[in-house]
């Protein structure tokens, strides 16, 4: 791989840095060990403690903790009553789970285009996609910036749709001063290792609606209940299954880790914001880079920092830039391939060209490293590598002189 060694440049960093990494500290390890020594390592007391803490942090009335962010989306769709024959509107610039969760229940997925400046789902496009079959909107807080919640809320209310906020990127973010998690009918989080806090895996559904809460909670445990049974007649051991649910339970030691991580979330987010601000300043006058726009209502938590290439200013495509950055030991990632380009969705009849703005965005983006454990030297290395490659491939640069 070409190293792009520009004359006078500093050497390639020795250790590769990746776009994301978990932050696990000694006290996190200690609480996991303590939970493992307890009597119950699943369905234990840490689950309820974390649910209560999550409600307190977000302002939501109810929380259901599950085994993954995908499980959270599946539970949310089930609680919303989504079923075969329904349509669910979502964005194509997201991880596949944002669409798959509707397909698990037999619903059809309708993709609405994104805004070019924010890369979040466009409320005008949502409205154009609504039909008599539409049941819900799954709006994704891409990169940690919130969607236009007020507009989407108004559209959903007017059309009697369930508003599901896929906030997998957005725990710790705010909208108009209110923490994400309590503003949609159902909000979901992910606790995958690269997210803002982690349990190794894990997810959560938050809501202010008691009925939705009860449905999601039941679905988490096979839809098996002890609460609707006359135990005096049938015995204290008796239970019943009232629907087809799943085993989406989280272990108690994962919940203990998450509870401890939640106490650090604001610190983690503050460091992400520091790094993002440094990147913004470093790239603001680089013509080969397009600045990402944030809406004023959103206080982003910067789960991702997405670099956008101004391809008209570059004598290379995104793949060449990506590979060159990797060769500098700064490993980017692409978030995301438009969902309907994936083979499963192509076999359902979706075709390229469906969401032209999303497809243009996809051609330009790559996520560069941002996580709390990054040192200032790491951040400087990333900036240096990006600028080095942008300069080398700039249309204005004479590469023959190198």
N, C-alpha and C positions, 0 to 999 in steps of 0.2 A: 504494500500500500504506500502510495506517495505520501511523504511526510510534510510537504509544503514548507520546506525549510527556507523561509525568506531571509535574505542576507541581514545580519545584525539582530535577528530574532533570538529570543531565549529558547532553550531546548524544550522538547516535549516533556510534559510532566511524567514522572516515573510510574505512579500508581493511577489506574483508571478510576475515574469518578463517574457514578451513574446518576440518572435523573432523579432517583428517589432512594431513600433508605430509612429504615425504622430507627427510632431513638429509644434504646433500652438501657436504663441506668440501674445501679446496684439496688436501689430501693424497689424497683420493679421486680427484680429477681427475688428479693426477699418476700414480697407479698405473695408471689406465686408459690414459693416453697411453703409458706405458712398455709396457704389454701390446700396444697397437696397433702398436708398433714391432718387436715380436717376430716370429719366423719363422712361428709358428702362432697364428692368432687364433681358431681353433676346434679342439677336440680337442687343446689344448695343455697345458702343464705347470701352469697355474693351476687347472685343474679338479681334478686330484689333490691339489694343495696345499690347496685349500679343503675338499675332502672329508675330508682328514686333520685339518684344523683343526676342522671341525665335529664329528668324532668325539671329538676331545680335549675340546672344550667341553661336549658333551652326555653323554659317557660311553658312547655307542653304539659298537659294534664296527665297523659298516659304514655308509657313506653313499654315496648315488648322487645326483648333481646333475643336474637336468633344467631344462627351459626355462620352467616355470611351476608354480605350486601345483596347478593342475588336472592337469597332466601327472604330477606326483608322486602324486596320488590315483589316476590311471588306472594308473600303473605298480604302485602298491601293491596295487590290486585284482587286477591281472593276476598278480603274484607270489603272491598269496593263493589263486590258483586259482579265482577267481569266474568263473562262466560262466552261460549261458542255463539257466533253470530254478531257479537259486539265488535266495535272498532275502538282502538286506542291510538291517540295521536302522540308521537314523540319526535325527538330530533335524531338525525342520522349521525351527528358528531357526538358519539358517546360509545361506551362499551356495550357490547351486544346484549348484556343482561337487561338493559333498559327497554329493549324490545322483546326479548325472549320471555320476560315475565308475563306478558299478555298472551303470547303463543302457548305457554304452558296450560292456560285455561281455555284454549281454543279460539281466542279472539284474533281478529285481523289487525295488523299494525299499519298505521298510516303515518308516513314521514312528512313532517313540515320542515320547510327550509329554515336556515339560520340567518341572523343578521351578520353582515360582513364585518362590522366594526367590533362587536362583542363576541361573536361566534356562538352566542346562545340562541335558543329557539326564538323565532320571530313571531310575536303575538298576532300580527296581521296574517301570517301564513297559517297559523293555527285556525283562525276563524274561517279562512277559505276552505279548509279541509274538513270542517264539521258537516256531518250528514245525520240523517235520522237514526243511524246505527251507532253513532259515536257515544261512548259511555264514559270515557275518562281522558284526561291529558296527563302524560308523564313528562314533566319539564325538568331538565337536567341542569344543575348548577355547574356548568363546565369550568374547569380550572379552579373552582372555589369562589368564582363570582356568581352572585345570585341571578336568577332569571328576573324578568320584570313581573314581580309577584302581583302587584296591584292590578295590572292589565290582565294577566292570565286569570286571576281570581274573578274579575268582573266578567270575563268571557265565559268561564265555567259556570258562574252563578246564573248568567243570562240564558245559557243553553242547558242548564240542569245537568252539568257534568261533574264528575269527581276529579278534584285537583290533587294529583300525586306529585310531590316534589322529590325527585331523585337527588338527594343532597349528599351523595357518596363523597364528593369532593369538598363539601362545604361545612362540615362541622367546625364551629368556631367563627364562621362568617355571620354577618348581620345584614339586615335589610331595614332601612329607615330606623336604625338604632335597636332593632329587635333581633335576638338571636334566631338563627335558622333552626327549625324543628317544630315550631308552633304555628306557622303561618299558612300552611296548606291543609287540606282535609287529612292527608296522610303524608308524612315526610319519612324518608329512609336514609340511613347512614350505612357506611361500610367501614370496617376496622381491619382491612387488609394491611400488611406491613408498610406499604408506601403511603398510606393515608395519614391524616394528621395525628391520630392516636391509633394504637393497634392492640389487638388481643391475639396476634398471630393470624387470626381470621375473626369473623364476627360481623354482625349487623344489627340494626335496630329499626323499629317502626315507631314513629311518634304521632300522636293525634290528640285532639281535644274532644273527640267524639267517643263516648263510652261504648256505644254499640260497635263501632269499628274496632276499638281496642279489644273487646271481648272476642270478636271474630278472629282477629289476628292472633291473639293469645292461644285460642283453641287450635287453630290451624298449625301452630308451632309444634304441638304434641299429638300428632296423628288424629286430631279432632276427637280425642278420647277425654272424657270428663268423669269426675266423681261427684260433681255438684248437682247433676240433674237426676239423681238416683235415690229412690226410697231405701236407704240402707237398713232401716229398722225392719223392713220386710225381707230384703234380699241378702243382708249380711254386710258387714263393715268393709269387706274386701271388694264389693261389687263396683263395677264401672260400666260405662257405655261409650260407644263410638257413634257420633251423630252425623258425621260426614267423612269424606276422604281427605284426611290431612297428611302431614309429613312430619318426620323427625328433624326438626330444625332447632334443637336445643343446643345451647352453648354450655361448655363446661364451667364449673365454678372457679377453677384456677385462671381461665381466660377472663372471666368477669372480674376477678380480683386484680388482674393486670390492667384491665380497662378502667376500673375504678381509680387506680393509682395514676394511670396516664391522664385521666380526665382532669385531675388536679393540676396537671402541667400544661394543659391545652393552650391556655392563653400565652404562656411563655413560648411554647412551640410556634404558635401563630405569629407572635411578635417577631421572632427571628426570621420566619418566612417573609414577613413584610419588609424587614430590613434588607434582606437579600434582593427581593423584588424591586425595591426602591433603588438599590445600587445598579441593578440591571437596567432599569428604566432610564436612569441618568446616563449610563454608559452607552446605550444604544440610541438615544433620542435624536442624535444628529448623524446617524449612520444611514446613508440613503439606501443601502442594500437591505435594511431591516425595516419592517412595518410595525409601528407601535400598536399594542393591544389596547383597546378602549374599555374603560370601566364605566358603568352607569353610576351617576352620583348617589343613588339610593343604596348601592351595594358596597359594603366594607368587606372586600375579599379576604379569604384566609390563605390564598395562594398555595393550594395543593399542588398545582402545576404552574410553571412559568413557560408559556408557549412562545417560542421564537417564530416570527413570521418573516419569511423571505420575500423581498421585493424582486421577483424573478425578472422583471423588466430591466433591473439594474445589474443583473448577474449574467455572466457568460457560462453558467452551469445550471443544471436542474437541481431539485431538492435532494435526489439520491447522491449525487456527487458531493454536495455540501455535507450531507449526513455522514457519508463515509470518510470525508476529510476530517470532520470534527472527531469522529471515533478514532482516527489515526493519531490525533493529538491527545488521546487518552481522556477525552471528555465525551462520555457516551450518552448521546441523546436517545429519545424514543419518539414514536409517532402516536399521538392521541387525537383522533382515531381514524382508521379506515371507515368511510361511510358504511353504516351497518348493512344497507341494502346491496352493497357490492359483495358481501360475503356469500359464499356458495349456497348456503342453506336458503338465504333470502332470494338469490337469483333463481333458484329452483321454484320459488313461490311466484315467480313472474315479475319481480322488481327489476328495473333496468337502469343502467347509467343514464344520467341526464335528468333524473327525477327531481333532484334538489340542486340546481346549478350553483348557487352560492356556496353551499356546503362542499361541493366538489372542488370549487376554486380554493376555498379555505384549506381543504385537505392537501392540495398540491403545494401549499406554502409552509405548512406548520411542522415544527418539531419541538419537543419538550426538552429543555436543558436543565441541568441539575439545580434543584432547590430542596433543601431539607435542613432541619435545625442543626445537625452536627457539622455542617459545612463551616470551615474556617474562612476567615477573610482572604487568606492566601488561595484557598480553593476557588472562591468567587472570582478573584483576580485572574486565576488560570483560565476559568471558563470565559471570561470577558476577552482575555488576550487571544484565546483560540478562535472565538467567534470573529473578532475583528481581523485577525490574521487571514482567515479563510475568506471573509467578505472582501477584504482588500485584494487578495490574490485573484479572486474570480470576478472582481468588479469589471464592468464594461469599460471603465475609465482607466484601468491599470494595464500597463505594458508588461505582460508576463515574459516577453522575450528578453527583458533586461535582467531577469533573475538568473 
